[in-house]
């Protein structure tokens, strides 16, 4: 698997993990309101979509042209050429 794909998958997983971390608090709020409970499936779908979009954005940001743009602002990544890059 290419490093760019690995980074995109990691970003999607990190976003999904962050969303999962707030689910208990969200569930407590939703349990108190019938209107919010009706919207819960949409909230879950939005969370999954956010994780997917984060993965796509990470993949786009791994493109050499975008990386060059980030380098111009001092925000680029430096690959050390090691086995995990």
Rosetta blueprint (number, residue, H / E / L):
1 X L
2 X L
3 X H
4 X H
5 X H
6 X H
7 X H
8 X H
9 X H
10 X H
11 X H
12 X H
13 X H
14 X H
15 X H
16 X H
17 X H
18 X H
19 X H
20 X H
21 X H
22 X H
23 X H
24 X H
25 X H
26 X H
27 X H
28 X H
29 X H
30 X H
31 X H
32 X L
33 X L
34 X H
35 X H
36 X H
37 X H
38 X H
39 X H
40 X H
41 X H
42 X H
43 X H
44 X H
45 X H
46 X H
47 X H
48 X H
49 X H
50 X H
51 X H
52 X H
53 X H
54 X H
55 X H
56 X H
57 X H
58 X H
59 X H
60 X H
61 X H
62 X L
63 X L
64 X H
65 X H
66 X H
67 X H
68 X H
69 X H
70 X H
71 X H
72 X H
73 X L
74 X L
75 X L
76 X L
77 X L
78 X L
79 X L
80 X L
81 X L
82 X L
83 X L
84 X L
85 X L
